């Protein structure tokens, strides 16, 4: 369901029209000049305020110059993708590991995360004073704002390390209008606090509208704990235990949350916010269509548009070939890739000549054989899937106690769906199970903006040729034959 993604636009328009009667024109103060003081007076204002926070999260898919999108910041450096177009110099710099503070993707991410944070701060500052207002509604809105602020700061701290920690609305007269960078441990601690508040805000366990849920708060908190256990904080066993415990809470109380049976369900717009999808960025063509089109092949007629697409993010052959033989995730049009499609989306089949990313391809919008596309791409972008929660639990619990039946079962669920066999618990030791989970993360979570952060926290990179893991520093990305260096562990601050 996408009702909420349209709601905030309509709500703001309605609010702007409230209270303007004939006698109001005699007032000295123009009531149409809304300020934070005059705006935050009724519950509908609170709903519109948190809706603006949700709206800001879609910077993730906004444009970054010709044939490029912001999300490519997290894909191009991983070495699992390459480009067929090479017409965007900023994107080329990401692929070749030669970015700097002028790279547009870096500048856009800085502005994007801090817009989310600014909108969340305004909600958290102003909504508590609204009265009368149902306390459950107020708690829900404040919990959602806390989650979204944590979501934004988690990106910021992993991309730049020490970043300004701004927790209140800012104006030109604010004392910390030009804030300094905060130690990243303090930033992580604030992220944890925000998520703990969201977790206790009595949000629903799941929500078909796409709003933040208790399951999402617990899942993101497990991810944060796992990140804190690894690099650069290296908090170790205590935080692996926290990650395992929190992920297990989701697994043990999953209810309607479970893996989809078929990979096609992951990119079926009619199944958004259901089952495996724990939290996603919401897209509706009436407001904003799905932003993953730069994964289309370069000017091949795979959609209703005919020969189009830019091919600016396509899988490397070496990564595609690194999946195990028989892995259903590599089956044409059934898994995460496609090597054939239909002329203009719905015509005769033709060979693409290479594998392309099918994971975000919307067959309803773009067409499939005998069924022309609707041209309305309402597919969400997944941020947290149940598959990731299973892998968080398997990795974290293994670090605490080595492999056991529960950790192997978590891994096995992922591999069973892929049509792969899994060794028994007794056939693993701690190190072999660790690398088995890491490899599954590379293959299951590919092209979802997660691989780069795994590389940073593990200081390891999957070697597609050997099937093992190299140290981050010194690993050669086969997509560009460029070597990862220490300086690549953090992105530079943007030149604004």
C-alpha positions in Angstrom: 0.0 0.0 0.0 1.3 3.5 -0.8 -1.4 5.7 0.7 1.0 7.3 3.2 3.5 8.3 0.5 0.8 10.5 -1.1 -0.8 11.5 2.2 1.8 14.0 3.3 1.6 16.1 0.1 -2.2 16.4 0.4 -2.0 16.9 4.2 0.3 19.9 3.8 -2.0 21.5 1.2 -5.0 21.0 3.5 -3.1 22.5 6.5 -2.1 25.5 4.6 -5.8 26.2 3.9 -7.0 25.8 7.4 -8.5 28.7 9.4 -8.6 31.4 6.6 -12.1 32.8 7.0 -13.3 36.3 5.8 -12.7 37.9 9.2 -9.1 36.6 9.2 -8.2 39.1 6.6 -8.6 41.8 9.1 -5.9 40.4 11.3 -2.6 42.2 11.3 -0.7 39.0 11.1 -1.1 37.1 7.8 -2.3 33.6 8.8 -1.0 32.1 5.6 2.6 32.9 6.7 3.2 29.7 8.6 6.0 29.5 11.1 7.0 26.6 13.3 5.2 28.4 16.2 1.9 28.8 14.3 2.1 25.5 12.5 2.5 22.9 15.3 -0.9 23.3 16.9 -3.0 20.3 16.0 -2.4 16.5 15.5 -2.6 16.8 11.7 0.4 19.1 11.8 2.3 16.4 13.6 1.4 13.9 10.9 2.5 16.3 8.2 5.7 17.0 10.0 6.8 13.3 10.3 5.6 12.7 6.7 8.1 15.4 5.6 10.8 13.3 7.3 9.8 10.2 5.3 9.7 12.3 2.2 13.3 13.4 2.7 14.6 9.8 2.9 14.0 9.5 -0.9 17.2 11.5 -1.5 18.7 8.0 -1.7 17.3 7.7 -5.2 17.7 11.3 -6.5 19.8 12.1 -9.5 23.5 12.7 -9.4 24.1 14.2 -12.8 23.7 12.5 -16.2 23.0 8.8 -16.0 23.6 8.6 -12.3 21.9 8.4 -9.0 22.8 9.0 -5.4 22.6 5.3 -4.4 25.5 4.5 -6.7 27.9 6.0 -4.1 27.4 2.7 -2.2 27.6 0.4 -5.2 30.4 1.6 -7.6 33.3 1.3 -5.1 32.5 -2.3 -4.2 33.9 -3.9 -7.3 30.7 -6.0 -7.9 29.4 -3.6 -10.6 30.7 -1.7 -13.6 29.4 0.8 -16.1 28.5 0.5 -19.8 28.1 4.2 -20.3 31.0 6.1 -18.6 29.5 9.5 -19.4 29.3 10.8 -15.8 32.8 11.8 -14.6 31.7 11.7 -10.9 30.4 8.2 -11.3 33.6 7.2 -13.1 35.6 8.5 -10.2 33.6 6.3 -7.9 34.4 3.2 -10.0 38.0 4.1 -10.3 38.4 4.9 -6.5 39.5 8.5 -7.3 36.7 10.5 -5.7 37.2 13.7 -3.7 35.1 16.2 -1.9 33.7 17.7 -5.1 32.2 14.4 -6.2 28.5 15.1 -6.6 27.3 11.9 -5.0 29.2 12.7 -1.8 27.8 16.3 -1.7 24.3 14.9 -2.3 24.5 12.3 0.5 25.7 15.0 3.0 22.8 17.3 2.1 20.4 14.3 2.0 21.1 12.8 5.4 21.1 16.2 7.1 17.8 17.1 5.6 16.3 14.0 7.1 18.0 14.8 10.4 16.8 18.4 10.3 13.2 17.4 9.6 13.3 14.8 12.3 14.7 17.3 14.8 11.9 19.7 14.1 9.3 17.0 14.6 10.9 15.8 17.9 11.1 19.4 19.1 7.7 20.6 18.3 5.3 17.7 18.4 5.5 17.0 22.2 3.8 20.4 23.0 0.8 19.8 20.7 -2.4 19.6 22.8 -4.9 18.2 22.8 -3.5 15.1 21.0 -3.9 11.4 21.5 -0.8 10.2 23.4 -0.6 6.9 21.4 -0.5 8.9 18.2 2.1 11.3 19.6 4.2 8.4 20.8 4.0 6.8 17.4 5.1 9.9 15.5 8.0 10.6 17.9 9.1 7.0 17.6 9.0 7.2 13.8 11.1 10.4 13.8 13.6 8.8 16.2 14.0 5.8 13.9 14.4 8.0 10.8 17.0 10.2 12.5 18.9 7.1 13.5 18.6 5.7 10.0 20.2 8.9 8.6 22.9 9.2 11.2 23.9 5.5 10.6 24.6 6.4 7.0 26.5 9.5 8.0 28.8 7.9 10.6 29.7 5.0 8.3 30.4 7.2 5.3 32.4 10.0 7.1 33.3 8.8 10.6 33.2 11.8 12.9 30.2 13.9 11.9 28.3 16.8 13.4 25.7 15.5 15.9 22.8 17.9 15.6 19.8 17.1 17.8 17.8 20.3 17.8 16.3 22.6 15.1 18.8 25.1 13.8 18.5 28.7 12.7 21.1 31.4 11.9 21.0 32.5 15.5 21.6 29.0 17.0 24.8 28.7 19.1 25.9 25.7 17.2 24.8 26.8 13.7 28.3 25.8 12.5 28.8 22.6 14.5 32.0 20.8 14.8 32.4 17.0 14.2 31.5 14.7 17.0 33.4 11.6 17.9 31.8 8.7 16.1 31.3 6.7 19.3 29.0 9.4 20.5 27.1 9.4 17.2 26.6 5.6 17.5 25.4 5.9 21.1 22.8 8.5 20.0 21.7 6.1 17.2 21.2 3.4 19.7 19.3 5.7 22.0 17.0 6.8 19.2 16.3 3.2 18.1 15.6 2.1 21.7 13.1 4.9 22.0 11.5 3.9 18.7 11.5 0.3 19.8 9.5 1.2 23.0 7.1 3.6 21.2 4.4 0.9 20.9 4.6 1.0 17.1 2.8 -1.8 15.2 4.9 -5.0 14.6 4.2 -4.6 10.8 2.5 -1.9 8.8 1.3 -2.3 5.2 1.5 1.5 4.7 5.3 1.4 4.9 5.6 3.4 8.2 8.2 2.5 10.7 7.4 -0.5 12.9 8.7 -2.2 16.0 10.1 -5.0 13.9 12.0 -2.4 11.8 13.4 -0.7 15.0 14.6 -4.0 16.4 16.1 -5.1 13.0 18.0 -1.8 12.5 19.2 -1.9 16.1 20.6 -5.4 15.5 22.4 -4.0 12.5 23.8 -1.1 14.5 25.1 -3.5 17.2 26.8 -5.7 14.6 28.4 -2.6 13.1 29.6 -1.4 16.4 31.1 -4.8 17.2 33.3 -4.5 14.1 35.5 -1.8 12.6 36.1 1.0 13.4 34.9 0.8 17.0 35.8 -2.9 17.5 33.6 -3.3 20.6 33.6 -7.0 20.1 31.8 -9.7 22.1 29.4 -7.5 24.1 28.0 -6.0 20.9 28.0 -9.2 19.0 25.8 -10.5 21.8 23.5 -7.5 21.6 23.2 -7.9 17.9 22.4 -11.6 18.2 19.9 -11.0 20.9 18.1 -8.3 19.1 18.0 -10.2 15.8 16.7 -13.3 17.6 13.8 -11.2 19.0 12.7 -10.6 15.4 13.2 -14.2 14.4 11.4 -15.6 17.4 8.4 -13.2 17.1 8.4 -12.8 13.3 4.6 -13.5 12.9 3.8 -12.4 9.4 7.5 -11.7 8.6 9.2 -14.5 6.7 11.2 -15.1 3.5 9.3 -15.0 0.3 9.2 -18.3 -1.5 10.1 -16.8 -4.9 12.7 -14.2 -5.6 10.3 -12.5 -8.0 8.2 -11.5 -5.0 11.0 -9.3 -3.8 10.4 -6.9 -6.7 6.6 -7.3 -7.1 5.1 -3.9 -6.4 1.9 -5.5 -5.1 3.9 -7.1 -2.2 5.5 -4.0 -0.9 5.7 -3.8 2.9 4.7 -7.5 3.3 6.5 -10.6 4.6 10.2 -10.2 3.9 10.1 -6.4 3.5 10.7 -5.1 7.1 11.4 -1.5 6.1 11.6 0.1 2.6 11.7 3.6 1.1 8.3 4.2 -0.3 7.7 5.0 -4.0 4.5 5.8 -5.8 4.6 7.1 -9.3 2.1 9.8 -8.4 4.8 11.3 -6.2 8.0 9.7 -7.1 8.6 6.6 -9.2 11.2 3.9 -8.4 14.7 5.3 -8.8 16.7 2.2 -9.8 16.5 2.7 -13.5 20.3 3.1 -13.9 20.5 -0.6 -13.5 18.9 -1.1 -16.9 21.2 -2.2 -19.8 22.6 0.5 -22.0 20.1 1.3 -24.7 18.5 -2.2 -25.0 14.7 -2.5 -25.4 13.9 -4.2 -22.1 11.0 -1.8 -21.2 8.0 -0.2 -22.8 10.2 2.8 -23.6 12.1 0.8 -26.3 15.9 1.1 -26.6 16.7 3.1 -23.4 18.5 2.7 -20.1 22.0 3.8 -19.4 23.9 0.7 -18.2 25.6 2.8 -15.5 25.4 0.1 -12.9 25.7 -3.4 -14.3 27.1 -6.6 -12.6 30.6 -7.6 -13.3 30.9 -11.0 -15.0 33.3 -12.1 -12.3 30.8 -11.4 -9.5 28.0 -13.0 -11.4 30.1 -16.1 -12.0 31.1 -16.2 -8.3 27.7 -17.6 -7.3 27.7 -21.4 -6.7 26.7 -23.7 -9.5 22.9 -24.2 -9.3 22.2 -21.1 -7.3 18.7 -20.0 -8.2 19.6 -16.4 -7.7 21.5 -16.6 -11.0 18.6 -18.1 -13.0 17.5 -15.8 -15.8 14.5 -13.7 -14.9 13.9 -15.9 -11.8 16.7 -14.8 -9.5 18.6 -11.5 -9.1 19.8 -11.3 -12.7 18.5 -11.6 -16.2 20.3 -12.5 -19.4 17.3 -12.3 -21.8 14.2 -10.2 -22.0 11.3 -9.3 -24.3 11.5 -6.7 -27.0 10.1 -3.4 -25.7 9.2 -5.2 -22.5 6.4 -7.4 -23.8 7.4 -8.6 -27.3 9.6 -11.4 -28.6 12.5 -12.7 -26.4 16.0 -11.6 -27.2 19.5 -12.2 -25.7 21.0 -9.4 -23.7 24.6 -10.6 -24.2 25.5 -10.3 -20.6 23.9 -10.6 -17.1 22.0 -7.5 -15.8 20.4 -6.8 -12.4 16.9 -8.0 -12.1 16.5 -7.5 -8.4 14.9 -4.0 -8.8 13.2 -4.6 -12.1 9.4 -4.0 -12.0 7.8 -6.3 -14.5 4.4 -4.7 -14.0 5.7 -1.2 -14.9 8.2 -2.2 -17.6 6.3 -5.1 -19.2 6.7 -8.9 -19.6 5.9 -11.2 -22.5 2.4 -10.5 -23.7 1.7 -7.9 -21.1 2.8 -4.3 -21.9 4.2 -2.2 -19.0 2.0 0.2 -17.1 4.7 2.9 -17.1 3.8 3.5 -13.5 6.8 2.2 -11.4 5.5 2.0 -7.8 8.2 -0.4 -6.6 9.7 0.4 -3.2 13.5 0.3 -2.5 14.2 -2.3 0.3 16.3 -1.1 3.3 15.8 -4.0 5.7 14.8 -7.5 4.6 14.2 -10.5 6.8 17.0 -12.3 5.0 19.4 -9.7 6.4 18.1 -10.3 10.0 18.8 -14.0 9.6 22.3 -13.3 8.5 22.9 -10.8 11.3 21.9 -13.4 13.8 24.0 -16.1 12.2 27.2 -13.9 12.1 26.8 -12.4 15.5 26.0 -15.6 17.4 28.9 -17.4 15.7 31.2 -14.8 17.0 30.0 -15.5 20.5 29.9 -19.2 20.7 30.9 -20.6 17.3 28.4 -22.4 15.0 25.5 -24.3 16.5 22.2 -25.6 15.1 20.4 -22.3 15.4 23.0 -20.3 13.5 23.3 -23.0 10.8 19.4 -23.0 10.5 19.4 -19.2 10.0 22.0 -19.6 7.2 20.2 -22.6 5.8 17.0 -20.7 5.3 18.8 -18.4 2.9 20.5 -21.2 1.1 17.5 -23.4 0.9 15.6 -20.8 -1.1 18.6 -20.5 -3.4 18.4 -24.3 -4.0 21.8 -24.9 -2.3 22.8 -27.5 0.3 24.3 -26.4 3.6 26.8 -28.3 5.7 25.7 -29.5 9.1 26.8 -27.7 12.2 29.4 -30.3 13.0 31.1 -29.7 9.6 31.8 -26.0 10.4 34.3 -24.4 12.7 34.0 -20.8 13.8 36.2 -19.4 11.0 34.6 -21.5 8.1 31.1 -20.6 9.3 32.1 -16.9 9.6 33.2 -16.8 5.9 30.2 -18.8 4.8 27.9 -16.1 6.3 30.0 -13.3 4.9 29.8 -14.9 1.4 26.1 -15.3 1.7 25.8 -11.6 2.6 27.7 -10.7 -0.6 25.5 -12.9 -2.7 22.1 -12.4 -1.0 22.3 -8.7 -0.3 24.1 -7.6 -3.5 23.0 -4.3 -5.0 21.1 -3.1 -2.0 23.6 -0.6 -0.7 25.0 -3.0 2.0 28.2 -4.5 0.5 30.3 -1.4 0.9 29.5 -1.1 4.6 30.4 -4.8 5.0 33.8 -4.1 3.5 34.3 -1.2 5.9 33.3 -3.0 9.1 35.0 -6.3 8.2 38.1 -4.7 6.6 37.6 -7.7 4.2 36.5 -8.0 0.6 35.1 -11.1 -1.2 37.5 -12.3 -3.8 35.4 -13.5 -6.7 38.2 -15.6 -8.2 39.3 -17.5 -5.1 36.0 -17.6 -3.2 37.9 -16.3 -0.1 38.3 -12.9 1.5 41.1 -10.5 1.0 42.2 -7.7 3.4 40.4 -4.4 2.4 43.7 -2.6 2.0 45.4 -4.1 -1.0 42.4 -5.8 -2.6 42.1 -5.2 -6.3 38.6 -4.4 -7.6 38.3 -6.5 -10.8 35.7 -4.0 -12.1 38.5 -1.4 -12.5 41.8 -3.1 -11.6 42.2 -0.4 -9.0 43.5 -1.2 -5.5 41.7 -0.3 -2.3 43.8 1.8 0.1 43.5 3.0 3.7 42.1 6.4 2.5 39.1 4.7 1.0 37.8 3.6 4.4 36.1 6.9 4.8 34.7 9.3 2.2 36.0 13.0 2.3 33.8 15.7 3.6 32.0 17.4 0.7 33.1 20.7 -0.8 29.8 22.6 -0.6 
